[in-house]
């Protein structure tokens, strides 16, 4: 892919990185989902897999240029730049919209993910019993993860290391977000507090866990795609379908946690019907705008699929 991308394609890749960063900032939407939706998931997993001891051997034996090519460096640089730029800037807008227009934003995500699941299902060469079983397994696992009761772990070097390993795996797995996993572990607010307080020792354990988890899990996913491509697609499609439980637009919060700024953050939420939402919250359910935005999100994905098929 390195030598075949045009300038427009590289700009498109940067934009996909921006979308991934914005998604990772929201507890419930995975950057891996965006990568899958936009057709760069397998290249991302393969590029991450290349980053390891073997690539360091290439660096010392053949030089920086060969090393850069071996890890698909241009691809990673542009994509990660987009993610970081988004986390600094765009993600703030997403979080603002999440606070101000939660129903409409979740509805947009719902439409995006639902249509993306349909696209992946249509990509399958043929549905057999094994494919259906893996699809159902992925759906059930995502439903289970998004329904778990959060824990309350103390942030220690061990939990920071393990939390980083688990969260980063979720970030590259479609359907499950890393920030949501941190919420489940009870580490979301403590990690934010560590970031705010520049607790470098604790953060170093978290970052080390992210690095280890990323290198290990990317190799597992790459192996799965190489050996069981159709089954892996079915499993990931199931993850995305099951994750719709988390992005259902109408929610009622039954438990809160406190973030690093002393503000309440939703911890446990139940999905409710639109009319129940209006009764519980005493405000409109915004059903018409939610349906419209869900349709817009679905149309965007389907249009992107048609464009990729033509190209």
Secondary structure per residue as TSV (DSSP state, phi and psi in degrees):
chain	resnum	aa	ss	phi	psi
A	1	X	-	360.0	-22.6
A	2	X	T	-56.1	-46.4
A	3	X	T	-93.8	-2.4
A	4	X	T	-105.0	-7.7
A	5	X	-	-81.1	136.1
A	6	X	-	-87.4	174.5
A	7	X	H	-60.3	-40.6
A	8	X	H	-62.1	-37.4
A	9	X	H	-67.7	-39.0
A	10	X	H	-66.5	-39.3
A	11	X	H	-64.8	-37.3
A	12	X	H	-63.4	-38.3
A	13	X	H	-65.6	-39.6
A	14	X	H	-60.8	-42.0
A	15	X	H	-63.8	-38.6
A	16	X	H	-63.9	-36.5
A	17	X	H	-63.9	-39.7
A	18	X	H	-60.2	-43.1
A	19	X	H	-64.6	-39.7
A	20	X	H	-64.4	-42.5
A	21	X	H	-63.7	-41.6
A	22	X	H	-63.8	-39.0
A	23	X	H	-67.8	-41.5
A	24	X	H	-65.3	-20.7
A	25	X	T	-77.0	-14.0
A	26	X	S	-102.9	121.0
A	27	X	T	-66.1	95.9
A	28	X	T	143.8	-19.5
A	29	X	-	-120.2	131.1
A	30	X	-	-98.7	139.9
A	31	X	H	-62.1	-30.6
A	32	X	H	-62.8	-33.9
A	33	X	H	-62.0	-44.1
A	34	X	H	-63.8	-42.2
A	35	X	H	-61.2	-40.1
A	36	X	H	-67.2	-44.5
A	37	X	H	-61.3	-35.1
A	38	X	T	-96.2	5.6
A	39	X	T	81.7	17.4
A	40	X	-	-115.0	7.9
A	41	X	H	-62.6	-49.1
A	42	X	H	-67.3	-36.6
A	43	X	H	-67.1	-36.9
A	44	X	H	-63.3	-47.0
A	45	X	H	-62.1	-43.3
A	46	X	H	-64.3	-40.7
A	47	X	H	-67.1	-41.3
A	48	X	H	-65.0	-37.2
A	49	X	H	-61.8	-32.8
A	50	X	H	-71.2	-19.2
A	51	X	-	-80.9	104.8
A	52	X	S	-178.5	-163.4
A	53	X	H	-56.6	-37.7
A	54	X	H	-64.8	-38.6
A	55	X	H	-67.9	-32.3
A	56	X	H	-67.3	-35.3
A	57	X	H	-63.2	-39.8
A	58	X	H	-62.6	-40.5
A	59	X	H	-59.8	-46.7
A	60	X	H	-76.3	-29.5
A	61	X	H	-91.7	-35.8
A	62	X	H	-119.6	-7.2
A	63	X	-	101.2	170.0
A	64	X	H	-60.0	-38.6
A	65	X	H	-65.0	-45.4
A	66	X	H	-64.7	-37.2
A	67	X	H	-62.0	-46.2
A	68	X	H	-61.1	-42.0
A	69	X	H	-68.5	-35.0
A	70	X	H	-66.9	-28.3
A	71	X	T	-100.6	9.0
A	72	X	T	57.0	51.0
A	73	X	H	-60.5	-40.4
A	74	X	H	-61.6	-42.2
A	75	X	H	-60.4	-50.2
A	76	X	H	-64.8	-39.7
A	77	X	H	-62.5	-47.6
A	78	X	H	-67.1	-43.7
A	79	X	H	-67.0	-46.8
A	80	X	H	-65.8	-35.1
A	81	X	H	-60.4	-42.3
A	82	X	H	-63.4	-41.6
A	83	X	H	-61.6	-47.5
A	84	X	H	-66.6	-42.0
A	85	X	H	-60.1	-39.4
A	86	X	I	-67.1	-44.0
A	87	X	I	-61.7	-31.8
A	88	X	I	-77.9	-40.4
A	89	X	I	-117.0	-63.0
A	90	X	I	-62.8	-38.0
A	91	X	H	-59.1	-32.4
A	92	X	H	-62.2	-39.5
A	93	X	H	-66.3	-39.7
A	94	X	H	-63.1	-44.6
A	95	X	H	-64.9	-35.7
A	96	X	H	-63.2	-45.7
A	97	X	H	-64.0	-34.9
A	98	X	H	-65.5	-34.6
A	99	X	H	-78.6	-36.3
A	100	X	H	-89.7	-41.5
A	101	X	S	-129.2	63.1
A	102	X	H	-63.0	-43.2
A	103	X	H	-62.1	-46.7
A	104	X	H	-65.8	-40.1
A	105	X	H	-69.3	-43.4
A	106	X	H	-63.5	-35.1
A	107	X	H	-64.2	-40.7
A	108	X	H	-61.4	-46.5
A	109	X	H	-61.1	-39.4
A	110	X	H	-60.2	-46.9
A	111	X	H	-64.2	-41.5
A	112	X	H	-59.7	-49.0
A	113	X	H	-72.2	-39.2
A	114	X	H	-62.0	-46.4
A	115	X	H	-66.9	-36.3
A	116	X	H	-64.5	-37.9
A	117	X	H	-62.3	-42.2
A	118	X	H	-61.4	-41.7
A	119	X	H	-61.4	-44.6
A	120	X	H	-65.7	-40.5
A	121	X	H	-60.0	-39.7
A	122	X	H	-73.4	-19.1
A	123	X	H	-75.1	-20.6
A	124	X	S	-62.3	132.4
A	125	X	S	-65.2	-26.2
A	126	X	-	176.5	139.5
A	127	X	-	-91.9	119.1
A	128	X	-	-117.4	-179.2
A	129	X	H	-61.1	-41.7
A	130	X	H	-63.3	-42.0
A	131	X	H	-62.5	-45.2
A	132	X	H	-62.5	-39.7
A	133	X	H	-63.8	-42.9
A	134	X	H	-69.7	-35.7
A	135	X	H	-62.6	-45.9
A	136	X	H	-66.2	-37.7
A	137	X	H	-62.0	-46.6
A	138	X	H	-61.6	-41.1
A	139	X	H	-62.5	-46.4
A	140	X	H	-66.4	-40.1
A	141	X	H	-63.1	-43.3
A	142	X	H	-65.4	-41.3
A	143	X	H	-61.3	-41.2
A	144	X	H	-64.4	-47.7
A	145	X	H	-61.0	-42.2
A	146	X	T	-79.3	-2.0
A	147	X	T	-112.5	-1.5
A	148	X	-	-68.0	148.7
A	149	X	-	-80.6	128.1
A	150	X	-	-60.4	147.6
A	151	X	-	-91.7	-176.6
A	152	X	-	-139.1	67.9
A	153	X	-	-78.3	146.8
A	154	X	-	-83.9	139.9
A	155	X	-	-78.6	103.4
A	156	X	-	-122.5	170.6
A	157	X	H	-53.9	-39.6
A	158	X	H	-68.3	-48.2
A	159	X	H	-69.6	-31.5
A	160	X	H	-65.0	-42.9
A	161	X	H	-63.7	-49.5
A	162	X	H	-67.5	-38.9
A	163	X	H	-62.6	-40.8
A	164	X	H	-63.2	-42.1
A	165	X	H	-62.6	-44.3
A	166	X	H	-73.2	-43.1
A	167	X	H	-64.4	-42.0
A	168	X	H	-68.4	-32.7
A	169	X	H	-62.5	-42.0
A	170	X	H	-66.0	-33.7
A	171	X	H	-65.1	-29.7
A	172	X	T	-100.5	4.6
A	173	X	S	-102.8	118.2
A	174	X	T	-57.6	136.9
A	175	X	T	100.2	-20.2
A	176	X	-	-131.6	125.4
A	177	X	-	-94.3	147.6
A	178	X	H	-64.6	-39.1
A	179	X	H	-65.3	-33.6
A	180	X	H	-68.5	-38.6
A	181	X	H	-62.4	-40.4
A	182	X	H	-63.0	-37.2
A	183	X	H	-62.3	-42.6
A	184	X	H	-62.4	-37.2
A	185	X	H	-79.6	-10.7
A	186	X	T	79.9	18.2
A	187	X	-	-106.8	-1.9
A	188	X	H	-62.4	-54.8
A	189	X	H	-65.2	-44.1
A	190	X	H	-60.6	-38.3
A	191	X	H	-67.0	-42.0
A	192	X	H	-61.3	-40.0
A	193	X	H	-65.0	-38.0
A	194	X	H	-65.8	-37.8
A	195	X	H	-64.9	-44.1
A	196	X	H	-65.1	-38.6
A	197	X	T	-89.4	5.8
A	198	X	T	50.7	48.2
A	199	X	-	-83.2	81.2
A	200	X	H	-63.1	-34.5
A	201	X	H	-65.1	-46.5
A	202	X	H	-64.9	-43.4
A	203	X	H	-64.6	-31.8
A	204	X	H	-65.1	-37.3
A	205	X	H	-65.1	-40.8
A	206	X	H	-64.4	-45.7
A	207	X	H	-64.9	-39.6
A	208	X	H	-62.0	-40.8
A	209	X	H	-62.5	-40.6
A	210	X	H	-60.7	-44.5
A	211	X	H	-63.5	-46.5
A	212	X	H	-64.1	-46.3
A	213	X	H	-62.6	-39.5
A	214	X	H	-65.1	-46.7
A	215	X	H	-66.5	-40.1
A	216	X	H	-72.1	-47.9
A	217	X	H	-71.9	-32.8
A	218	X	H	-64.0	-34.3
A	219	X	H	-68.3	-39.3
A	220	X	H	-63.2	-46.7
A	221	X	H	-64.9	-40.5
A	222	X	H	-62.3	-42.2
A	223	X	H	-62.4	-40.8
A	224	X	H	-64.2	-42.6
A	225	X	H	-65.3	-37.3
A	226	X	H	-69.9	-41.8
A	227	X	H	-91.1	-36.9
A	228	X	-	-134.7	61.7
A	229	X	H	-59.4	-50.7
A	230	X	H	-65.0	-42.3
A	231	X	H	-67.1	-36.6
A	232	X	H	-66.5	-41.7
A	233	X	H	-59.4	-43.3
A	234	X	H	-63.3	-42.4
A	235	X	H	-62.3	-45.2
A	236	X	H	-69.8	-35.5
A	237	X	H	-62.2	-39.2
A	238	X	H	-64.0	-40.6
A	239	X	H	-56.7	-44.3
A	240	X	H	-67.0	-41.2
A	241	X	H	-64.0	-43.8
A	242	X	H	-66.0	-27.8
A	243	X	H	-70.2	-14.0
A	244	X	T	-60.0	-22.7
A	245	X	T	-59.8	-33.8
A	246	X	T	-82.0	-29.6
A	247	X	S	-101.2	13.5
A	248	X	-	-56.8	128.5
A	249	X	S	-64.7	-31.9
A	250	X	-	-102.7	111.7
A	251	X	E	-129.3	155.7
A	252	X	E	-129.0	121.5
A	253	X	E	-82.0	127.3
A	254	X	E	-111.1	-10.2
A	255	X	E	-153.1	145.8
A	256	X	E	-123.5	160.6
A	257	X	E	-126.8	170.2
A	258	X	E	-110.0	128.5
A	259	X	-	-86.6	-174.4
A	260	X	T	-65.9	-18.2
A	261	X	T	-94.5	4.5
A	262	X	S	79.4	14.1
A	263	X	-	-99.2	152.3
A	264	X	E	-74.2	136.3
A	265	X	E	-125.1	133.2
A	266	X	E	-58.6	130.2
A	267	X	E	-110.7	-48.5
A	268	X	E	-124.3	126.2
A	269	X	E	-130.7	140.8
A	270	X	E	-104.8	139.3
A	271	X	E	-77.3	136.0
A	272	X	-	-132.3	163.6
A	273	X	-	-76.9	156.2
A	274	X	H	-52.8	-43.8
A	275	X	H	-70.4	-30.3
A	276	X	H	-70.9	-35.8
A	277	X	H	-59.3	-45.8
A	278	X	H	-61.8	-39.1
A	279	X	H	-70.2	-42.5
A	280	X	H	-71.4	-37.9
A	281	X	H	-95.9	-16.3
A	282	X	T	67.7	30.2
A	283	X	S	-145.8	161.2
A	284	X	-	-60.5	148.6
A	285	X	-	-82.8	-9.4
A	286	X	-	53.2	42.8
A	287	X	H	-61.9	-45.2
A	288	X	H	-62.6	-47.7
A	289	X	H	-68.0	-33.1
A	290	X	H	-66.7	-45.8
A	291	X	H	-62.4	-40.9
A	292	X	H	-62.1	-45.5
A	293	X	H	-70.4	-34.1
A	294	X	H	-62.9	-40.9
A	295	X	H	-66.1	-38.9
A	296	X	H	-62.9	-45.0
A	297	X	H	-60.1	-44.7
A	298	X	H	-64.1	-41.2
A	299	X	H	-64.5	-36.8
A	300	X	H	-61.4	-44.4
A	301	X	H	-65.9	-44.7
A	302	X	H	-66.1	-35.6
A	303	X	H	-66.7	-39.3
A	304	X	H	-64.3	-38.2
A	305	X	H	-63.5	-45.9
A	306	X	H	-62.8	-38.3
A	307	X	H	-65.5	-41.0
A	308	X	H	-67.5	-33.3
A	309	X	H	-68.7	-36.1
A	310	X	H	-70.5	-38.0
A	311	X	-	-76.5	360.0
